Amino acid sequence: MRALIQRVGEASVAVDGKTIAEIGPGLLILTCAMEGDAPEQTAKMAAKISKLRIFKDDAGKMNRSLADIGGQALVVSQFTLAGDTSRGNRPGFSTAAGPDEGRALYEKFAADIATLGIPVQTGEFGADMKVALLNDGPVTIWMDDQT
C-alpha cells in the first residue's frame, strides 16, 4: 500500500461539481492499493499515519500527531501513485491492485483510520475527482510499505 500524506488546514473533494467531502485541519491522505497487498496492511498503515508526529506543538516543533490535535482525515483513492515511468514517458500502472481489490482495501483503510477515533471523510473510488487543499507547512510525507 502506498500513501501520500499532506498536512492541511483544510481539504475537499468534488465530483461533477458537487462537494462530496471536506475537512478542516488534519491530513489529506492519497492512497493506492498495490498488487499483492493484504488486508492487514491497511490497519498497520492507518495506525502509523495516526501516530505520525507532524503537527506543531506549543514550541513550534513537529511533535504532535493527528490524534493529538483532534484532526480529521480525508482519504482519497489515487491509483496513479502506482505510476511507473521507468520505461518511457507514459506511466504504467500495472503494479496497482485491480479495481475490486483496490476498492476493498481503500474502504478498509478508511474504516481502519475511523476505528482509531479519527473523523474520516472519503473521496469516491474510481471517480474523476477535483481535490482542493490548503497545504500546511507545506508538509508532505510519502509512505510505501512495499519498501
Buried (B, 14 or more C-beta within 10 A) or exposed (E): BBBBBBBBEBBBBBBEEEEBBBBBBBBBBBBBBBEEBEEEBBBEBBEEBBEBEBBBEEEEEBEBBBBEBEBBBBBBBBBEBBBEEEEEEEEEEEBBBEEEBBBBBBBBBBBBBBEBEBBBBBBBBEBEBEBEBBEBEEBEBEBEBEE
